[in-house]
Amino acid sequence: MSERISREELVKIYKVEITFFDELVNSGLLNVQTENETRYLMYEDLAYFERFANWYYDLEINLPGLEVIHEMLKKMNDLRQKNRELMNKLSAINDKYEDG
């Protein structure tokens, strides 16, 4: 089974409000597993939680702002990946014509 941390442990460790965690889940920014009425965050998603908590508490970015920033970063990463793929294809085409 993958490593995970309960909502209660998480808010205690990071000193955040439980409602903040719940709002992240309800807005779709975090995915959780529920077992015996306890919500768990997978360790692989912990970096997202930390980022959201930093933006929210340190930079005072509200929940809609977190959603916008998160979506923009996802789109940027998608575009970066597509750009890499296109550059690889272009490089292969150039190599083909240079060799031919």
C-alpha positions as CSV (number, residue, x, y, z in Angstrom):
1,M,0.0,0.0,0.0
2,S,1.2,3.5,-0.8
3,E,2.3,5.8,2.0
4,R,-0.3,8.3,3.2
5,I,-1.0,10.8,6.0
6,S,-4.4,11.5,7.6
7,R,-6.0,14.9,7.4
8,E,-5.8,15.3,11.2
9,E,-2.1,14.6,11.3
10,L,-1.5,16.8,8.3
11,V,-3.2,19.9,9.7
12,K,-1.4,19.4,13.1
13,I,2.0,19.1,11.5
14,Y,1.6,22.0,9.1
15,K,-0.4,24.1,11.5
16,V,-3.2,24.8,9.1
17,E,-7.0,24.9,9.5
18,I,-8.9,21.7,8.8
19,T,-11.3,23.8,6.7
20,F,-8.4,24.8,4.4
21,F,-7.7,21.1,3.8
22,D,-11.3,20.4,3.1
23,E,-11.6,23.4,0.8
24,L,-8.7,22.1,-1.3
25,V,-10.4,18.7,-1.5
26,N,-13.8,20.2,-2.4
27,S,-12.3,22.4,-5.1
28,G,-10.5,19.4,-6.7
29,L,-7.0,20.6,-5.9
30,L,-6.3,17.6,-3.8
31,N,-7.3,14.0,-4.1
32,V,-7.8,12.0,-1.0
33,Q,-8.6,8.5,0.0
34,T,-11.3,7.9,2.6
35,E,-11.2,4.9,4.9
36,N,-13.4,4.4,8.0
37,E,-14.5,8.1,7.7
38,T,-10.9,9.3,7.8
39,R,-9.5,11.3,4.9
40,Y,-5.9,10.5,3.8
41,L,-3.6,12.4,1.5
42,M,-1.1,10.2,-0.4
43,Y,2.6,11.2,0.2
44,E,3.0,11.6,-3.6
45,D,0.5,14.6,-3.4
46,L,2.2,16.1,-0.3
47,A,4.2,18.6,-2.4
48,Y,1.0,20.0,-3.9
49,F,-0.5,20.4,-0.4
50,E,2.7,22.2,0.8
51,R,2.7,24.5,-2.2
52,F,-1.0,25.4,-1.7
53,A,-0.4,26.0,2.0
54,N,2.6,28.3,1.3
55,W,0.7,30.3,-1.3
56,Y,-2.4,30.6,0.9
57,Y,-0.8,31.4,4.2
58,D,2.5,33.1,3.2
59,L,1.4,34.9,0.1
60,E,-2.2,35.3,1.1
61,I,-3.6,33.9,-2.2
62,N,-7.2,32.9,-1.8
63,L,-8.7,29.6,-3.0
64,P,-9.9,30.8,-6.4
65,G,-6.4,32.2,-6.9
66,L,-4.9,28.8,-6.0
67,E,-7.1,27.2,-8.6
68,V,-6.1,29.6,-11.3
69,I,-2.4,29.3,-10.5
70,H,-2.6,25.5,-10.4
71,E,-4.3,25.3,-13.7
72,M,-1.9,27.7,-15.3
73,L,1.1,25.7,-14.1
74,K,-0.5,22.5,-15.4
75,K,-0.9,24.2,-18.8
76,M,2.6,25.5,-18.8
77,N,3.9,22.0,-18.0
78,D,1.8,20.5,-20.8
79,L,3.1,23.1,-23.2
80,R,6.7,22.5,-22.1
81,Q,6.2,18.8,-22.8
82,K,4.7,19.4,-26.2
83,N,7.5,21.8,-27.0
84,R,10.1,19.1,-26.1
85,E,8.3,16.5,-28.3
86,L,8.2,19.0,-31.2
87,M,11.8,19.8,-30.8
88,N,12.7,16.1,-30.8
89,K,10.7,15.6,-34.0
90,L,12.3,18.6,-35.6
91,S,15.8,17.4,-34.6
92,A,15.0,14.0,-36.1
93,I,13.9,15.6,-39.3
94,N,17.0,17.8,-39.5
95,D,19.2,14.7,-38.9
96,K,17.4,12.9,-41.6
97,Y,18.0,15.6,-44.2
98,E,21.6,16.2,-43.1
99,D,22.4,12.5,-43.5
100,G,20.5,12.2,-46.8
